[in-house]
Amino acid sequence: MEPNDKIYVAGHQGLVGSAIVRKLRWEGYKNIVTRARFQLDLTRQTQVEDFFQQEKPDYVFLAAAMVGGIWANNTYRADFIYTNLAIETHVIHACHEQAVDKLLFLGSSCIYPKLCSQPMKEEALLSGYLEPTNEPYAIAKIAGIKMCEAYYHQYGHRFISVMPTNLYGTHDNFDPATSHVLPALIRKVHEAKVRGDEEVVVWGTGTPRREFLHVDDLADACVFLMNYYEDSRLINIGTGEDLSIRRLAELICEVVGFEGRLAFDPEKPDGAPRKLLDVSRLRSMGWTPKIDLKAGIAETYSWYLEQMVANNG
């Protein structure tokens, strides 16, 4: 990408999209195009076609998606599969019609089988059954990956797919009903501290292991791959390290300053027992993450507190 190339970031107000915009601006890219949802509904094909015909972007980061944690994925199953299929179908095909120079599509590590061998290699895609609680979302993301591959091979378009691990950071979603585990725990632990509670209850057994990547590291990797990755095969983005949900909760308690005890509710779903990405392909290209998990949690907690102050006037 050149500094004056027109770059469209779909989903720029979300966790991932906002981080990509920050990174692009930091790197000196001057022609970044964005649209809020009230301006452009990506689930409406005619709106997407009109936008691409008018703007004709050179590069596209497709970070727009409907996302959520276990409860949201399992509750709004139809919404998750429809919305994500619609967004990616319309945007990917519009990139084809307008001959976009390069597209980067963001998937999710939930595309891999529930009982996938660890760490999860890119070749494990479609090798087993998916985790039932987020199957609709995963199927939609797999469809996006396969669309990029198909357009790459049939038309020669440089449409690449990246698979980030669990993400967190500034502009995260802290809604207890729809958020992912890390921001949900930050809010739960903070509120328990404020109330003076002696205990925080965490969903599940605490034994599943998860990998977490700060969204600013993801954005750095995405810009790196947009510039240097030319393969139709999907590529994982992560840290290559994981920890148990129990240990994650303990770290969050340390950062927040909650001195009570943790309790776990085994009646609530755990999800997949482990989700660790094999990042050897990305490491071989010379990219590594920079942000330590505890430092990243502290930064995210500080941002959460700032938003609480701002929202409360």
Long-range contacts (C-beta under 8 A, 24 or more apart in sequence): 1-29, 1-58, 1-59, 1-223, 1-226, 1-227, 3-28, 3-29, 3-30, 3-31, 4-30, 4-31, 5-29, 5-31, 5-58, 5-59, 5-101, 6-31, 6-33, 6-55, 6-56, 6-57, 6-58, 6-59, 7-31, 7-32, 7-33, 7-57, 7-58, 7-59, 7-60, 7-61, 8-32, 8-33, 8-34, 8-55, 8-57, 8-59, 8-60, 8-61, 9-33, 9-34, 9-60, 9-61, 9-63, 10-42, 10-60, 10-61, 10-62, 10-63, 10-64, 10-87, 10-91, 11-62, 11-63, 11-64, 11-65, 12-63, 13-37, 13-171, 14-63, 14-64, 14-65, 14-67, 14-171, 15-167, 15-168, 15-169, 15-171, 15-172, 15-173, 15-215, 16-63, 16-106, 16-164, 16-167, 16-215, 16-218, 16-219, 17-61, 17-63, 17-64, 18-170, 18-171, 19-169, 19-170, 19-171, 19-215, 19-216, 19-218, 19-219, 20-61, 20-63, 20-219, 20-222, 20-223, 22-216, 22-219, 23-216, 23-219, 23-220, 23-222, 23-223, 24-223, 27-223, 33-57, 42-86, 42-87, 42-90, 42-91, 43-82, 43-83, 43-86, 43-87, 43-90, 44-90, 45-90, 48-90, 48-91, 48-94, 49-90, 49-94, 49-97, 51-94, 52-94, 52-95, 52-97, 52-98, 52-100, 53-98, 56-98, 57-98, 57-100, 58-100, 58-101, 58-102, 59-100, 59-101, 59-102, 59-103, 59-104, 59-226, 60-91, 60-95, 60-100, 60-102, 60-103, 60-104, 61-104, 61-106, 61-222, 61-226, 62-87, 62-88, 62-91, 62-92, 62-103, 62-104, 62-105, 62-106, 62-144, 63-106, 64-91, 65-106, 66-137, 67-108, 67-137, 67-173, 67-180, 68-173, 68-178, 68-179, 68-180, 69-178, 69-179, 69-180, 69-181, 69-184, 70-133, 70-134, 70-203, 70-269, 70-271, 71-177, 71-178, 72-177, 72-178, 73-133, 73-134, 73-136, 73-137, 74-133, 74-134, 74-269, 77-135, 77-136, 78-136, 80-134, 80-136, 80-137, 80-140, 81-136, 81-137, 81-139, 81-140, 84-137, 84-140, 84-141, 84-144, 85-140, 85-143, 88-140, 88-143, 88-144, 88-147, 89-143, 89-147, 92-144, 92-147, 92-148, 92-151, 92-159, 95-151, 95-157, 95-159, 96-151, 96-155, 96-157, 99-157, 100-157, 101-158, 102-158, 102-159, 102-160, 102-226, 103-148, 103-157, 103-158, 103-159, 103-160, 104-160, 104-161, 104-162, 104-222, 104-225, 104-226, 105-144, 105-145, 105-148, 105-159, 105-160, 105-161, 105-162, 106-161, 106-162, 106-164, 106-222, 107-141, 107-142, 107-144, 107-145, 107-161, 107-162, 107-163, 107-164, 107-234, 108-137, 108-138, 108-141, 108-163, 108-164, 109-163, 109-164, 109-165, 109-166, 109-211, 109-236, 109-238, 109-275, 109-277, 110-134, 110-137, 110-138, 110-141, 110-272, 110-275, 111-138, 111-141, 111-142, 111-145, 111-163, 112-275, 114-272, 115-272, 115-273, 118-274, 118-276, 119-240, 119-276, 119-277, 119-278, 119-279, 120-236, 120-275, 120-276, 120-277, 120-278, 121-236, 121-278, 122-163, 122-233, 122-234, 122-235, 122-236, 122-278, 122-281, 125-234, 131-271, 131-272, 133-269, 133-271, 134-271, 145-234, 148-232, 149-232, 149-233, 152-232, 153-232, 158-230, 159-232, 160-225, 160-226, 160-229, 160-230, 160-231, 160-232, 160-234, 160-235, 161-234, 161-235, 162-221, 162-222, 162-225, 162-234, 162-235, 162-236, 162-237, 163-234, 163-235, 163-236, 163-237, 163-277, 164-213, 164-218, 164-221, 164-237, 164-238, 165-211, 165-212, 165-213, 165-236, 165-237, 165-238, 165-239, 165-275, 165-276, 165-277, 166-210, 166-211, 166-212, 166-213, 166-275, 167-212, 167-213, 167-214, 167-215, 167-218, 168-212, 168-213, 168-214, 168-215, 168-296, 168-297, 168-300, 169-214, 169-215, 169-216, 169-296, 169-299, 169-300, 169-303, 170-215, 170-216, 170-299, 170-300, 170-303, 171-215, 171-303, 172-215, 172-300, 172-303, 172-304, 174-304, 181-210, 181-245, 181-248, 182-212, 182-248, 182-252, 182-297, 182-300, 183-300, 183-304, 185-248, 185-249, 185-252, 186-252, 186-256, 186-297, 186-300, 186-301, 186-304, 187-304, 189-249, 189-252, 189-253, 189-256, 189-258, 190-256, 190-258, 190-301, 190-304, 190-305, 192-258, 192-260, 193-256, 193-257, 193-258, 193-260, 197-260, 198-260, 198-261, 199-260, 199-261, 199-262, 199-263, 200-249, 200-253, 200-258, 200-260, 200-261, 200-262, 200-263, 201-263, 201-264, 201-265, 202-245, 202-246, 202-249, 202-262, 202-263, 202-264, 202-265, 203-264, 203-265, 203-268, 203-269, 204-245, 204-264, 204-265, 204-266, 204-268, 204-269, 204-270, 204-271, 205-264, 205-266, 205-270, 206-244, 206-245, 206-246, 206-249, 206-262, 206-264, 207-244, 207-245, 207-246, 207-270, 207-273, 208-244, 208-245, 208-270, 208-271, 208-272, 208-273, 208-274, 208-275, 209-242, 209-243, 209-244, 209-245, 209-273, 209-274, 209-275, 209-276, 210-242, 210-243, 210-245, 210-248, 210-274, 210-275, 211-238, 211-239, 211-240, 211-241, 211-242, 211-275, 211-276, 211-277, 212-239, 212-243, 212-248, 212-293, 212-296, 213-237, 213-238, 213-239, 213-289, 214-289, 214-291, 214-293, 214-296, 214-299, 216-291, 217-289, 217-290, 217-291, 220-287, 220-290, 221-282, 221-287, 221-289, 224-285, 224-287, 225-282, 225-287, 228-285, 229-285, 235-281, 235-282, 236-277, 236-278, 236-279, 236-281, 236-282, 237-277, 237-279, 237-282, 238-276, 238-277, 238-279, 238-289, 239-279, 239-289, 239-293, 240-276, 240-277, 240-278, 240-279, 240-283, 241-276, 242-274, 242-275, 242-276, 243-293, 251-293, 251-294, 251-297, 252-297, 252-301, 254-294, 255-294, 255-297, 255-298, 255-301, 256-301
